[in-house]
Amino acid sequence: LMGTAPVHYSTLQAMILGSSADLAGQADLECSPGGAVHCKEFQAMSTSLLNELDGGVCNGLSYDDIRRDFPDLWAERERDKFHFRYPDGESYQDVVGRLRPIIIELERQRRSILVISHLAVQRCLYAYFTGCPMEELPYIDMDM
């Protein structure tokens, strides 16, 4: 299960080719944006529900850029990272709401699932499955 960003497909492809040398040259491996990846081992599905938190007007900017160019916005974000919504973008609270159908589907599964996503989505899923309080979610330290 993965988001629809190009980096998600690249990660999946690297995982497939790096973990199973016998799949490297197989013609039965098909991948299409917005579709599914099929191979002998598994089926991978993509959904925009797993895409990164939308930074709105700040998309593409580094935290240093935001701090420098939008100091009031940065101060507001620092006060409450969970509820802070970027202008024309999302908050962590919005992402949690967006992930509800994914969480329901993950809860239904009786097999292992690999989720390929960005950090904000990973934090939200991790917080849910570990019982972490939502307000602490933006501060979860996770390896990238």
N, C-alpha and C positions, 0 to 999 in steps of 0.2 A: 504494500500500500504506500503510495507516494504522492507528493504534490505534483503540480503540472509545470513547474519551472524547469528550464533546461538543465540546471545543475542536478535536479532529481534524476533525470534520465542518464546523465553522465555518471552519477554515483551508482545507479543500478547497473549500467553497462560495465563499469570498472569492477563491480562486485561479481558479476557473472563471468567476465573474462578472466579475472584474477583468481577466482576461487575454483574454477573448473576448466582446466586446460582443454578437456575434450569437447567443450562447448564453443571454443574460440572460432572454429571454422564451420560450425554447423549452419546449414541453410534453414533449419526449422526454427530459428530464433527470429521473431518478428517484433518490432517495436514501432509504435506510432503515437505521436502526441495526442493526449486525450483518450487513448485507447488502452489496450492491455499488452503486456509482454508475455509471450507464451514460449516455453521451452520444455524439455523433458522433465525438468526438476520442479517447476513451480509456475504459477500464474501471478503476474504483477499487475496491479490496477492503479490508475492515477485519478486523483480528484483535486479540484481547486480548494476544497475544504482544508487541505493540509498545507496550503501555501503560507508563506511567512506573514507575520503581522504587517499590515499595510501602513507604511510610514507617511502616507499622504504627501503633503507639500515637502516633506523632509526625505522622501525616497531618494536614495543615491548619495545622501550626505553622510559623512562620518559623524560620530558623536562630537568630535572636536569642532567640526563645521557648525553643528547645531548650537553648541555651547557658545561659539563666537558670534554667529549670525543671528541667532534667535535666543538671546539670554532669558527673556521672560518665559518663553516656551520651555526652555531647559529647566528653569526653576520650578515651573508647574509640574513637569515630568518627575523631577527629583522628589517633590512633595508626596506624590502618590502614583507610583509607576503602574499599579494594577488598574486604576480607573482612568489614568491619563489617556486621552485620545488625541492623536496627531490630527491637525486640521486636514480635512478631506481624507482621513485615514482611520485607523482602528486603535483600540486599547487592548490590553491583555484580556479584559473582561469581555470584549467583543469576540476575541479569538476563542475563549472558552465557550461562548454561545455557539459559535460557528462549528466547534468540534463535537457538539452533543451527538449528532448522528454517527460520527466516527466512533465515539466512545461506546455508544449503544452497540454498534457492529462489533467492536473489539470485545465487548463483554459477552457477546453471543458465541464467539469463536471457541472451539475446543482444540485448536491446534496453534502452533507458534505462528506469530505474524511479525514480519519485519516492517517497520515504518521508516520511510526515508523522508525527512522533513528538515526545516530550518529550526533554529534554536528556540524561538518563542513557542512554536508548536510542541516541540519536545518537552519544554518546561511545563506546558499546560497538561499534556498527557501524563507526564511523570507525577505532577502534583495530584492529579486525580487518582491515579492508581496507588499512590503511596499515602494518601490521606493528608497531604500537606495543606495547610490553610491557604486559601486563594490569595490573600493579601501578601503572603510570603513568596508566591509563585515567581514574580519577576526577579527575585534575588537568588533563586536556586543556581548553584554553581555546577555547571555541566561541562564536561570536556567536549570540544568541538572537533 
